[in-house]
Amino acid sequence: MKKIISLLLISFSLNVLAQSAQDPKAKVILDDLSKTTKGYKTITADFVFVMANKDKKQLEKWVGKAQIKGQKFRMEIPGNTIVCDGKTLWNYNKDAKEVTIKNFEVASDDQLNPSKIFTIYETGFNYKYDKDEKVGTSTCAIVDLYPTIKPEKKKFHTIKLYVDRTKKQVALVKMMMKDGGTTTYEVKSLKPNTEIVETTFTFDTKGLKADQIIDERD
């Protein structure tokens, strides 16, 4: 019984510490961001992805476009079209003319999910306000996010979330990797509440042969 009580006290203490680690100034910024984002029925965004090593040498850069409606999305990136209806994920490789089909896992870090750019702060992080900084012509508040769920398994140690002070939208997400590198998503344009037809979130395989379809669903 003493052991159980001790474990409960430790658990309670850790929970209190986690809650106290949240910065009130950052919370106001994130609450405003959440309210704005959840008010959008759809999001259409253009973004730039950049990966750099610890010496700040650019390893990869490309431009992408995403259409999002809840857990449904369609993303166009160089060489690939990625489509999700909330349950099934299709990844079409344009060069190979081949589609891979998987079950969609919302919590997976291995599946590309553009909606995470706009909602990544909602669960599994402690947060702290850093400073204000210009991104293009916009003034952004930078909130540092620190993972609390299995942080030892994450490839990053901190996420820097840049929130446009005026629009209350995500302007940039910078992941600070444990190897010293950075992975950045910069939102170049964001159009909320545009009309998106439901067929946008399904992938038609009728034009493909059987050997061009790789179905990895359970």
HELIX and SHEET records of a PDB file:
HELIX    1   1 LYS A    2  SER A   20  1                                  19    
HELIX    2   2 PRO A   24  LYS A   38  1                                  15    
HELIX    3   3 SER A  115  THR A  119  1                                   5    
HELIX    4   4 PRO A  151  LYS A  153  5                                   3    
HELIX    5   5 GLU A  198  PHE A  201  5                                   4    
HELIX    6   6 ALA A  210  GLN A  212  5                                   3    
SHEET    1   A12 PHE A 125  VAL A 135  0                                        
SHEET    2   A12 SER A 138  PRO A 147 -1                                        
SHEET    3   A12 PHE A 156  ASP A 164 -1                                        
SHEET    4   A12 VAL A 170  MET A 177 -1                                        
SHEET    5   A12 THR A 182  PRO A 192 -1                                        
SHEET    6   A12 ILE A  43  ALA A  52 -1                                        
SHEET    7   A12 GLN A  58  LYS A  69 -1                                        
SHEET    8   A12 LYS A  72  ILE A  77 -1                                        
SHEET    9   A12 ASN A  80  CYS A  84 -1                                        
SHEET   10   A12 THR A  88  ASN A  93 -1                                        
SHEET   11   A12 GLU A  98  ASN A 103 -1                                        
SHEET   12   A12 ILE A 213  ASP A 215  1                                        
END                                                                             
